[in-house]
């Protein structure tokens, strides 16, 4: 039992510090980043997973999102005049998040 508590605290410190760093990098502040890291963990624990699953902010998804935001604000208007960059971001992020859900439902344990 004590090992589980120590592991949970260790993972929490890492997730919160990573969330704070992402919040500072986004310009929204450390608290917003820590809050979003906590929300991610809470929602994924409600949806399901395994008993030993740990969910939180990740660097690779941040890189994908940063690329999308950079494209939307720098190149979208030249390639598709009249489009709103914020609409592209708000429509693309949920679709990007649905791909792993669809894959897991389609392929199940085969992945």
C-alpha positions in Angstrom: 0.0 0.0 0.0 2.8 2.5 0.9 4.5 1.7 -2.4 1.3 2.7 -4.3 1.1 6.0 -2.4 4.7 6.8 -3.1 4.3 6.0 -6.8 1.1 8.0 -7.0 2.8 11.1 -5.4 5.8 10.7 -7.7 3.6 10.6 -10.9 1.5 13.5 -9.6 4.6 15.7 -9.1 5.8 14.9 -12.6 2.4 15.5 -14.2 1.8 18.8 -12.3 5.3 20.1 -13.1 4.9 19.2 -16.8 1.5 20.8 -16.8 2.9 24.0 -15.3 5.7 24.1 -17.9 3.2 23.7 -20.7 1.0 26.4 -19.2 3.9 28.8 -19.0 4.9 28.0 -22.6 1.4 28.6 -23.8 1.3 32.0 -22.1 -1.7 31.0 -19.9 0.3 30.6 -16.7 1.4 27.8 -14.5 -1.9 27.3 -12.7 -3.8 26.9 -16.0 -1.3 24.2 -17.0 -1.6 22.4 -13.7 -5.3 22.6 -13.8 -5.5 21.1 -17.3 -3.1 18.3 -16.3 -5.4 17.5 -13.4 -8.5 17.6 -15.6 -6.9 15.2 -18.1 -6.1 12.7 -15.4 -9.6 13.0 -13.9 -11.5 12.6 -17.2 -9.4 9.6 -18.3 -9.9 7.9 -15.0 -13.7 8.3 -15.3 -13.8 7.0 -18.9 -11.8 3.9 -18.1 -8.5 2.4 -18.6 -6.5 0.0 -16.4 -5.9 0.0 -12.7 -2.3 1.1 -13.1 -2.9 3.7 -15.9 -1.4 7.1 -15.6 -2.7 9.9 -17.9 -1.4 13.4 -18.2 0.2 16.0 -20.5 2.6 14.7 -23.0 5.3 16.3 -25.1 4.5 14.6 -28.4 0.9 15.8 -28.4 2.1 19.3 -27.5 4.4 19.2 -30.6 1.5 18.2 -32.8 -0.8 20.9 -31.4 1.9 23.5 -31.7 2.4 22.6 -35.3 -1.3 22.9 -36.0 -1.5 26.3 -34.2 1.5 27.6 -36.1 0.0 26.5 -39.4 -3.4 27.9 -38.6 -2.1 31.4 -37.7 0.7 31.6 -40.3 -0.3 29.8 -43.4 -4.1 29.1 -43.3 -5.2 32.5 -44.6 -2.8 32.3 -47.6 -3.9 28.8 -48.6 -7.6 29.2 -47.7 -8.6 32.9 -47.7 -11.5 33.8 -45.5 -11.1 30.9 -43.0 -10.8 31.6 -39.3 -7.7 30.0 -37.7 -9.4 29.5 -34.4 -12.2 27.5 -36.1 -9.6 25.2 -37.7 -8.0 24.5 -34.3 -11.3 24.0 -32.5 -12.5 21.6 -35.2 -9.2 19.7 -35.7 -8.4 19.0 -32.0 -11.5 16.9 -31.2 -11.2 15.0 -34.5 -7.5 14.2 -33.7 -8.5 13.0 -30.3 -11.2 10.7 -31.7 -8.8 8.7 -33.9 -7.3 6.6 -31.0 -10.8 6.0 -29.7 -12.0 4.7 -33.0 -8.9 2.6 -33.4 -9.3 1.0 -30.0 -12.9 0.2 -30.7 -12.2 -1.2 -34.1 -9.1 -3.2 -33.4 -9.5 -3.9 -29.7 -6.7 -6.1 -28.4 -5.0 -6.5 -31.8 -3.0 -3.3 -31.4 
